[in-house]
Amino acid sequence: MHGFSQRLYSLGELAGRPIVTAALAFALYILGDIMKLSADQLDVLNRSPHLSLTNYLDLRHFARSAFINREPHGDRSHLPDDLARKIFEQEFPEIRIRLMVSHLDLYLEHDRIESEGEFRANVAIFSIPLCVTLAFSWSPFCAAALLFSMILLVNGLRTLVDANQIIVQAIISGIVTSRYYEEEKRRDQAGEGESGRDNT
């Protein structure tokens, strides 16, 4: 051995292999924590927050109820879509905090599922270069492991979708309120009052 590897072996002889192993494990843990991609960073893979079509349609239907007196039609047909997109793109982190304060059990379930999704996606992403390296330096058969990495990545992203489903259902059922939805609702009610005064 030469260079850094030789120093590690010398340290192992001096401090003992268990201590060196523990130190390396801790260093790898720190490195992994620094390089870990969060759910928000993993959104880049989908170019949007993790939301299934069904959940988006549910959220859009909910957003439409904020425009009762401003019935979306013609050039206003985009209003429910804009509000739904604004809620899940900008307000989800804030809603998570509110859910943690008011309904800790739901928040913990959401956090558990989201953590599972993050773990699977991170393992898949960082195992891909490992598989490529082993395929070139050891055996081409190691490239077959890329298939498992891709499956694990898809499962991780799907799990993140499941985690956000809890947030969507919490909003729709009224467990937590959306600030943007309430603002649009007040504008809608104000518009109804102005319309009534005009009629009189």
Backbone as CSV, one residue per row, in Angstrom:
resi,resn,N_x,N_y,N_z,CA_x,CA_y,CA_z,C_x,C_y,C_z
1,MET,0.848,-1.189,0.000,0.000,0.000,0.000,0.887,1.244,0.000
2,HIS,0.334,2.308,-0.598,1.077,3.554,-0.677,0.147,4.714,-0.343
3,GLY,0.727,5.825,0.062,-0.016,7.053,0.274,-1.060,6.944,1.373
4,PHE,-2.285,7.411,1.036,-3.353,7.483,2.028,-3.741,6.101,2.544
5,SER,-3.771,5.111,1.661,-4.122,3.750,2.089,-3.125,3.210,3.100
6,GLN,-1.853,3.493,2.873,-0.833,3.043,3.821,-1.025,3.691,5.185
7,ARG,-1.405,4.975,5.194,-1.629,5.666,6.458,-2.828,5.072,7.202
8,LEU,-3.855,4.675,6.456,-4.999,4.048,7.097,-4.608,2.726,7.747
9,TYR,-3.803,1.928,7.035,-3.353,0.663,7.614,-2.469,0.893,8.838
10,SER,-1.627,1.925,8.780,-0.786,2.241,9.937,-1.634,2.685,11.120
11,LEU,-2.694,3.466,10.829,-3.597,3.891,11.887,-4.335,2.695,12.479
12,GLY,-4.690,1.736,11.621,-5.357,0.528,12.106,-4.478,-0.281,13.033
13,GLU,-3.191,-0.336,12.719,-2.265,-1.051,13.586,-2.106,-0.347,14.922
14,LEU,-2.190,0.993,14.904,-1.986,1.768,16.118,-3.238,1.803,16.995
15,ALA,-4.398,2.120,16.396,-5.625,2.316,17.171,-6.495,1.059,17.231
16,GLY,-6.292,0.146,16.324,-7.127,-1.050,16.281,-8.176,-0.951,15.179
17,ARG,-8.458,-2.071,14.561,-9.388,-2.068,13.426,-10.808,-1.657,13.808
18,PRO,-11.326,-2.058,14.981,-12.698,-1.613,15.322,-12.836,-0.093,15.365
19,ILE,-11.831,0.594,15.919,-11.898,2.048,16.013,-11.819,2.678,14.620
20,VAL,-10.920,2.156,13.781,-10.796,2.673,12.414,-12.079,2.434,11.633
21,THR,-12.680,1.258,11.814,-13.937,0.946,11.126,-15.049,1.891,11.563
22,ALA,-15.132,2.155,12.861,-16.145,3.076,13.370,-15.920,4.487,12.834
23,ALA,-14.649,4.909,12.763,-14.336,6.246,12.255,-14.701,6.365,10.776
24,LEU,-14.400,5.335,9.994,-14.750,5.361,8.573,-16.262,5.351,8.377
25,ALA,-16.966,4.556,9.193,-18.427,4.506,9.099,-19.033,5.874,9.405
26,PHE,-18.474,6.542,10.424,-18.978,7.875,10.777,-18.684,8.871,9.654
27,ALA,-17.502,8.775,9.054,-17.147,9.677,7.950,-18.068,9.451,6.755
28,LEU,-18.380,8.189,6.471,-19.299,7.891,5.369,-20.704,8.382,5.676
29,TYR,-21.111,8.299,6.948,-22.428,8.810,7.339,-22.506,10.314,7.111
30,ILE,-21.452,11.045,7.528,-21.421,12.496,7.336,-21.454,12.829,5.846
31,LEU,-20.663,12.094,5.060,-20.625,12.330,3.616,-21.994,12.078,2.986
32,GLY,-22.635,10.992,3.414,-23.959,10.680,2.884,-24.993,11.712,3.264
33,ASP,-24.914,12.233,4.483,-25.867,13.243,4.926,-25.679,14.549,4.153
34,ILE,-24.420,14.882,3.836,-24.147,16.101,3.066,-24.663,15.970,1.639
35,MET,-24.483,14.803,1.041,-24.844,14.599,-0.360,-26.301,14.198,-0.549
36,LYS,-27.013,13.940,0.552,-28.393,13.466,0.454,-29.274,14.481,-0.245
37,LEU,-30.139,13.996,-1.121,-31.103,14.847,-1.811,-32.423,14.802,-1.058
38,SER,-32.975,15.968,-0.764,-34.257,16.042,-0.061,-35.396,15.828,-1.051
39,ALA,-36.613,15.731,-0.514,-37.784,15.552,-1.379,-37.946,16.730,-2.326
40,ASP,-37.683,17.943,-1.834,-37.797,19.125,-2.693,-36.760,19.096,-3.812
41,GLN,-35.549,18.630,-3.505,-34.515,18.536,-4.537,-34.827,17.427,-5.524
42,LEU,-35.457,16.364,-5.053,-35.839,15.276,-5.944,-36.971,15.681,-6.875
43,ASP,-37.667,16.783,-6.564,-38.706,17.284,-7.459,-38.153,17.586,-8.840
44,VAL,-36.855,17.911,-8.901,-36.233,18.243,-10.178,-36.341,17.069,-11.148
45,LEU,-36.339,15.847,-10.618,-36.429,14.675,-11.480,-37.763,14.625,-12.211
46,ASN,-38.808,15.142,-11.577,-40.126,15.178,-12.208,-40.450,16.555,-12.774
47,ARG,-39.559,17.526,-12.544,-39.760,18.916,-12.950,-41.010,19.519,-12.309
48,SER,-41.527,18.907,-11.270,-42.674,19.430,-10.522,-42.747,18.660,-9.214
49,PRO,-43.446,19.207,-8.203,-43.611,18.455,-6.958,-44.291,17.119,-7.203
50,HIS,-44.005,16.150,-6.349,-44.519,14.795,-6.543,-45.998,14.748,-6.221
51,LEU,-46.816,14.693,-7.257,-48.259,14.688,-7.099,-48.850,13.832,-8.206
52,SER,-49.679,12.865,-7.836,-50.311,12.020,-8.849,-51.407,12.799,-9.557
53,LEU,-51.828,12.297,-10.708,-52.884,12.965,-11.468,-54.182,13.004,-10.666
54,THR,-54.477,11.895,-9.970,-55.705,11.849,-9.164,-55.677,12.898,-8.060
55,ASN,-54.535,13.008,-7.366,-54.422,14.005,-6.300,-54.506,15.421,-6.854
56,TYR,-53.921,15.641,-8.016,-53.990,16.977,-8.616,-55.428,17.328,-8.985
57,LEU,-56.160,16.370,-9.554,-57.553,16.628,-9.918,-58.399,16.881,-8.670
58,ASP,-58.126,16.139,-7.599,-58.838,16.386,-6.334,-58.554,17.787,-5.821
59,LEU,-57.289,18.192,-5.884,-56.911,19.518,-5.416,-57.511,20.602,-6.317
60,ARG,-57.566,20.345,-7.607,-58.156,21.317,-8.539,-59.657,21.460,-8.281
61,HIS,-60.325,20.331,-8.031,-61.765,20.381,-7.727,-62.006,21.170,-6.442
62,PHE,-61.141,20.974,-5.460,-61.240,21.735,-4.214,-61.007,23.218,-4.475
63,ALA,-59.994,23.537,-5.284,-59.679,24.936,-5.583,-60.834,25.608,-6.317
64,ARG,-61.576,24.871,-7.101,-62.686,25.449,-7.864,-63.762,26.022,-6.941
65,SER,-63.882,25.464,-5.731,-64.914,25.944,-4.809,-64.606,27.335,-4.272
66,ALA,-63.405,27.854,-4.539,-63.065,29.214,-4.133,-63.552,30.238,-5.145
67,PHE,-64.167,29.783,-6.231,-64.603,30.685,-7.295,-66.091,30.490,-7.584
68,ILE,-66.893,30.346,-6.520,-68.322,30.099,-6.694,-69.007,31.286,-7.355
69,ASN,-68.738,32.476,-6.845,-69.365,33.678,-7.396,-68.617,34.239,-8.592
70,ARG,-67.395,33.780,-8.776,-66.634,34.131,-9.983,-66.511,32.867,-10.817
71,GLU,-67.644,32.335,-11.211,-67.685,31.041,-11.904,-66.688,31.049,-13.058
72,PRO,-65.655,30.165,-12.972,-64.614,30.187,-14.011,-65.189,29.811,-15.378
73,HIS,-65.090,30.715,-16.307,-65.478,30.431,-17.676,-64.718,31.401,-18.582
74,GLY,-64.605,31.037,-19.826,-63.893,31.886,-20.766,-62.452,32.090,-20.352
75,ASP,-62.066,33.366,-20.222,-60.676,33.668,-19.892,-60.345,33.385,-18.446
76,ARG,-61.352,33.024,-17.605,-61.091,32.718,-16.198,-61.025,31.214,-15.931
77,SER,-61.104,30.397,-16.949,-61.128,28.949,-16.759,-59.833,28.423,-16.166
78,HIS,-58.768,29.229,-16.203,-57.475,28.793,-15.682,-57.338,29.031,-14.184
79,LEU,-58.291,29.727,-13.563,-58.159,30.099,-12.151,-58.023,28.900,-11.218
80,PRO,-58.870,27.860,-11.311,-58.676,26.700,-10.416,-57.327,26.024,-10.604
81,ASP,-56.864,25.917,-11.848,-55.545,25.322,-12.094,-54.443,26.158,-11.477
82,ASP,-54.546,27.468,-11.630,-53.521,28.352,-11.056,-53.477,28.233,-9.537
83,LEU,-54.655,28.190,-8.910,-54.703,28.096,-7.457,-54.179,26.751,-6.974
84,ALA,-54.584,25.663,-7.635,-54.101,24.331,-7.250,-52.593,24.242,-7.383
85,ARG,-52.060,24.764,-8.480,-50.612,24.729,-8.694,-49.890,25.581,-7.659
86,LYS,-50.475,26.713,-7.311,-49.864,27.599,-6.318,-49.816,26.930,-4.949
87,ILE,-50.878,26.185,-4.617,-50.927,25.512,-3.319,-49.835,24.457,-3.219
88,PHE,-49.759,23.549,-4.217,-48.817,22.437,-4.041,-47.388,22.797,-4.418
89,GLU,-47.173,23.891,-5.139,-45.807,24.279,-5.468,-45.204,25.216,-4.420
90,GLN,-46.037,26.052,-3.788,-45.510,27.076,-2.898,-45.900,26.891,-1.434
91,GLU,-47.027,26.201,-1.181,-47.553,26.199,0.185,-47.375,24.877,0.919
92,PHE,-47.000,23.813,0.222,-46.879,22.519,0.886,-45.949,22.535,2.095
93,PRO,-44.753,23.167,2.036,-43.899,23.197,3.240,-44.577,23.855,4.429
94,GLU,-45.305,24.947,4.173,-46.015,25.632,5.246,-47.138,24.774,5.813
95,ILE,-47.833,24.053,4.930,-48.929,23.191,5.372,-48.390,22.035,6.206
96,ARG,-47.206,21.535,5.878,-46.587,20.481,6.683,-46.381,20.955,8.125
97,ILE,-45.913,22.195,8.285,-45.698,22.740,9.622,-47.016,22.833,10.374
98,ARG,-48.064,23.326,9.698,-49.366,23.442,10.343,-49.918,22.071,10.718
99,LEU,-49.661,21.080,9.874,-50.115,19.727,10.169,-49.375,19.166,11.377
100,MET,-48.095,19.492,11.503,-47.311,19.022,12.648,-47.839,19.627,13.948
101,VAL,-48.281,20.879,13.899,-48.776,21.550,15.098,-50.150,21.039,15.503
102,SER,-51.040,20.859,14.514,-52.439,20.546,14.832,-52.757,19.054,14.833
103,HIS,-52.085,18.271,13.985,-52.369,16.830,13.887,-51.041,16.089,13.735
104,LEU,-50.385,15.892,14.869,-49.047,15.303,14.854,-49.049,13.893,14.284
105,ASP,-50.110,13.121,14.527,-50.149,11.751,14.037,-50.118,11.700,12.515
106,LEU,-50.872,12.584,11.852,-50.860,12.631,10.390,-49.510,13.104,9.865
107,TYR,-48.938,14.086,10.567,-47.635,14.580,10.135,-46.572,13.482,10.242
108,LEU,-46.584,12.722,11.326,-45.597,11.654,11.501,-45.749,10.577,10.430
109,GLU,-46.991,10.268,10.063,-47.214,9.293,8.994,-46.689,9.837,7.666
110,HIS,-46.969,11.093,7.392,-46.444,11.729,6.170,-44.926,11.741,6.176
111,ASP,-44.334,12.110,7.316,-42.880,12.197,7.412,-42.235,10.825,7.251
112,ARG,-42.870,9.784,7.805,-42.326,8.431,7.680,-42.303,7.985,6.218
113,ILE,-43.420,8.198,5.519,-43.498,7.779,4.117,-42.538,8.595,3.262
114,GLU,-42.458,9.905,3.535,-41.546,10.749,2.758,-40.091,10.342,2.988
115,SER,-39.740,9.998,4.231,-38.367,9.571,4.534,-38.029,8.275,3.807
116,GLU,-38.998,7.351,3.735,-38.781,6.111,2.995,-38.527,6.412,1.519
117,GLY,-39.317,7.326,0.955,-39.133,7.688,-0.445,-37.783,8.328,-0.697
118,GLU,-37.374,9.242,0.190,-36.074,9.883,0.057,-34.949,8.863,0.140
119,PHE,-35.067,7.920,1.082,-34.011,6.915,1.254,-33.875,6.049,0.002
120,ARG,-35.004,5.558,-0.508,-34.956,4.706,-1.701,-34.395,5.452,-2.901
121,ALA,-34.851,6.699,-3.089,-34.377,7.472,-4.240,-32.890,7.773,-4.123
122,ASN,-32.420,8.118,-2.921,-31.003,8.424,-2.748,-30.129,7.191,-2.955
123,VAL,-30.567,6.049,-2.435,-29.802,4.813,-2.636,-29.720,4.493,-4.121
124,ALA,-30.830,4.668,-4.824,-30.848,4.372,-6.256,-29.930,5.312,-7.030
125,ILE,-30.014,6.615,-6.719,-29.217,7.605,-7.465,-27.724,7.380,-7.266
126,PHE,-27.299,7.128,-6.025,-25.871,6.993,-5.762,-25.347,5.582,-6.042
127,SER,-26.258,4.626,-6.254,-25.801,3.290,-6.638,-25.536,3.192,-8.136
128,ILE,-26.094,4.113,-8.921,-25.892,4.072,-10.369,-24.416,4.259,-10.743
129,PRO,-23.725,5.305,-10.243,-22.293,5.401,-10.588,-21.472,4.240,-10.038
130,LEU,-21.887,3.671,-8.896,-21.176,2.510,-8.358,-21.297,1.328,-9.311
131,CYS,-22.508,1.095,-9.829,-22.712,-0.010,-10.769,-21.898,0.191,-12.045
132,VAL,-21.859,1.423,-12.534,-21.083,1.713,-13.745,-19.598,1.485,-13.496
133,THR,-19.103,1.927,-12.347,-17.688,1.738,-12.012,-17.329,0.266,-11.911
134,LEU,-18.180,-0.511,-11.238,-17.920,-1.951,-11.108,-17.996,-2.654,-12.456
135,ALA,-18.897,-2.178,-13.322,-19.024,-2.804,-14.644,-17.747,-2.624,-15.467
136,PHE,-17.094,-1.466,-15.334,-15.870,-1.211,-16.097,-14.640,-1.823,-15.439
137,SER,-14.609,-1.831,-14.099,-13.389,-2.267,-13.404,-13.418,-3.723,-12.969
138,TRP,-14.592,-4.331,-12.905,-14.673,-5.698,-12.401,-15.312,-6.633,-13.424
139,SER,-16.613,-6.491,-13.649,-17.294,-7.381,-14.587,-18.444,-6.643,-15.255
140,PRO,-18.620,-6.830,-16.581,-19.749,-6.181,-17.283,-21.109,-6.606,-16.729
141,PHE,-21.163,-7.764,-16.079,-22.433,-8.243,-15.524,-22.958,-7.320,-14.415
142,CYS,-22.062,-6.525,-13.818,-22.487,-5.597,-12.773,-23.430,-4.520,-13.323
143,ALA,-23.386,-4.329,-14.650,-24.277,-3.339,-15.255,-25.738,-3.752,-15.110
144,ALA,-25.985,-5.049,-14.905,-27.363,-5.513,-14.729,-27.996,-4.918,-13.472
145,ALA,-27.153,-4.540,-12.517,-27.670,-3.944,-11.279,-28.295,-2.582,-11.530
146,LEU,-28.004,-1.974,-12.693,-28.617,-0.690,-13.019,-30.132,-0.804,-13.100
147,LEU,-30.606,-1.964,-13.547,-32.052,-2.175,-13.630,-32.684,-2.088,-12.243
148,PHE,-32.040,-2.706,-11.260,-32.561,-2.662,-9.886,-32.501,-1.236,-9.334
149,SER,-31.456,-0.492,-9.705,-31.352,0.894,-9.258,-32.493,1.733,-9.830
150,MET,-32.818,1.515,-11.099,-33.900,2.275,-11.721,-35.250,1.923,-11.093
151,ILE,-35.456,0.632,-10.819,-36.708,0.214,-10.166,-36.815,0.834,-8.787
152,LEU,-35.697,0.847,-8.058,-35.690,1.442,-6.716,-35.964,2.941,-6.791
153,LEU,-35.438,3.608,-7.816,-35.677,5.035,-7.988,-37.155,5.315,-8.262
154,VAL,-37.753,4.518,-9.140,-39.180,4.688,-9.450,-40.023,4.460,-8.194
155,ASN,-39.682,3.426,-7.428,-40.419,3.150,-6.191,-40.263,4.294,-5.183
156,GLY,-39.065,4.873,-5.130,-38.849,5.988,-4.220,-39.679,7.197,-4.598
157,LEU,-39.711,7.533,-5.882,-40.509,8.672,-6.335,-41.998,8.417,-6.137
158,ARG,-42.416,7.167,-6.333,-43.824,6.824,-6.107,-44.181,6.963,-4.628
159,THR,-43.247,6.621,-3.756,-43.490,6.758,-2.319,-43.626,8.226,-1.929
160,LEU,-42.860,9.107,-2.574,-42.994,10.542,-2.315,-44.370,11.053,-2.748
161,VAL,-44.897,10.487,-3.824,-46.260,10.827,-4.257,-47.266,10.407,-3.188
162,ASP,-47.064,9.209,-2.631,-47.965,8.722,-1.574,-47.908,9.630,-0.343
163,ALA,-46.721,10.143,-0.043,-46.586,11.037,1.114,-47.366,12.331,0.891
164,ASN,-47.298,12.877,-0.313,-48.015,14.118,-0.604,-49.517,13.907,-0.679
165,GLN,-49.940,12.669,-0.893,-51.373,12.384,-0.897,-51.987,12.707,0.466
166,ILE,-51.243,12.465,1.535,-51.724,12.789,2.885,-51.950,14.288,3.009
167,ILE,-51.027,15.092,2.466,-51.167,16.543,2.520,-52.404,16.992,1.750
168,VAL,-52.592,16.432,0.558,-53.742,16.822,-0.269,-55.051,16.497,0.431
169,GLN,-55.146,15.288,0.964,-56.387,14.889,1.628,-56.627,15.702,2.898
170,ALA,-55.566,16.095,3.576,-55.716,16.933,4.771,-56.287,18.298,4.399
171,ILE,-55.869,18.834,3.246,-56.393,20.117,2.789,-57.852,19.983,2.377
172,ILE,-58.152,18.961,1.595,-59.508,18.788,1.064,-60.510,18.547,2.190
173,SER,-60.120,17.761,3.190,-61.032,17.418,4.283,-61.143,18.523,5.328
174,GLY,-60.331,19.576,5.206,-60.410,20.688,6.141,-59.603,20.497,7.410
175,ILE,-58.765,19.476,7.458,-57.919,19.261,8.632,-56.936,20.419,8.790
176,VAL,-56.383,20.868,7.684,-55.560,22.078,7.657,-56.103,22.997,6.575
177,THR,-55.882,24.279,6.745,-56.396,25.247,5.780,-55.269,25.756,4.898
178,SER,-55.636,26.099,3.684,-54.686,26.692,2.748,-54.844,28.202,2.780
179,ARG,-53.755,28.906,3.008,-53.800,30.368,3.069,-54.204,30.952,1.718
180,TYR,-53.670,30.387,0.642,-54.015,30.883,-0.690,-55.488,30.634,-1.013
181,TYR,-55.993,29.483,-0.591,-57.408,29.178,-0.829,-58.298,30.148,-0.071
182,GLU,-57.954,30.419,1.182,-58.757,31.334,1.987,-58.735,32.748,1.407
183,GLU,-57.595,33.165,0.864,-57.520,34.487,0.243,-58.451,34.578,-0.961
184,GLU,-58.450,33.544,-1.802,-59.333,33.537,-2.962,-60.798,33.462,-2.536
185,LYS,-61.068,32.744,-1.470,-62.430,32.625,-0.962,-62.937,33.989,-0.489
186,ARG,-62.091,34.744,0.200,-62.492,36.078,0.663,-62.723,37.013,-0.520
187,ARG,-61.867,36.922,-1.539,-62.091,37.739,-2.729,-63.415,37.389,-3.396
188,ASP,-63.737,36.101,-3.395,-64.988,35.648,-4.009,-66.187,36.197,-3.245
189,GLN,-66.125,36.142,-1.921,-67.220,36.656,-1.102,-67.325,38.172,-1.214
190,ALA,-66.189,38.854,-1.314,-66.209,40.301,-1.500,-66.823,40.658,-2.836
191,GLY,-66.534,39.855,-3.845,-67.124,40.087,-5.158,-68.623,39.895,-5.140
192,GLU,-69.125,38.959,-4.333,-70.563,38.728,-4.215,-71.236,39.939,-3.573
193,GLY,-70.589,40.520,-2.522,-71.145,41.694,-1.866,-71.226,42.886,-2.805
194,GLU,-70.198,43.100,-3.618,-70.207,44.203,-4.558,-71.288,44.004,-5.619
195,SER,-71.458,42.750,-6.036,-72.486,42.440,-7.029,-73.890,42.715,-6.472
196,GLY,-74.098,42.394,-5.181,-75.394,42.636,-4.561,-75.694,44.126,-4.457
197,ARG,-74.667,44.944,-4.144,-74.876,46.380,-4.051,-75.178,46.994,-5.403
198,ASP,-74.549,46.446,-6.444,-74.809,46.954,-7.785,-76.235,46.676,-8.215
199,ASN,-76.768,45.510,-7.803,-78.125,45.142,-8.182,-79.165,46.024,-7.487
200,THR,-78.820,46.495,-6.264,-79.752,47.358,-5.544,-79.654,48.793,-6.051
